[in-house]
Amino acid sequence: MIKADCRYNAVVAPGSQLYESQNGNLGYQVMLECPEGANSFVIWLTDKNRERAKKYFEILGVEESLLKDSGYIEYQLGLDIEGREVSFGTKDEEYNGKHSVKVVWIGKKSDPNLSRSAARYFGGAFGKPISGDVPF
């Protein structure tokens, strides 16, 4: 079960598609699956969100030039992002008195081995002893 205020690694599931809100805002709904369950994330296609939308599609491996083609968006985009690995964060949302867990961001898949990520950040290797240190 997906919980609020957590971070998860997931894959993009089948069924991602264009989405229109009740007030007419256009978005692209990205379907997500992880061992804890399924959810979705909407990339809002509004003027205010333009740069953020570009960044989200980049995270999903989509070239910006392809997004200028309505045929690509309608028929190919969902297939191209299916199976991509991402991370996502959640929060609790209340709407009309009902609570639900909402995905509030997506990003590149997190490395489950944080020490390896830290060593990579500093340009080092992992699993190798530093001279003078005891091997681990």
Secondary structure, DSSP 8 states (H G I E B T S, - for coil): ---TT-EEEEEE-TT-EEEE-TT--EEEEEEEEETTEEEEEEEE-SSTTHHHHHHHHHHTT--GGGGG-HHIIIIIHHHHHTT-EEEEEEEEEEETTEEEEEEEEEEE---S-HHHHHHHHTT--SSS--TTS---
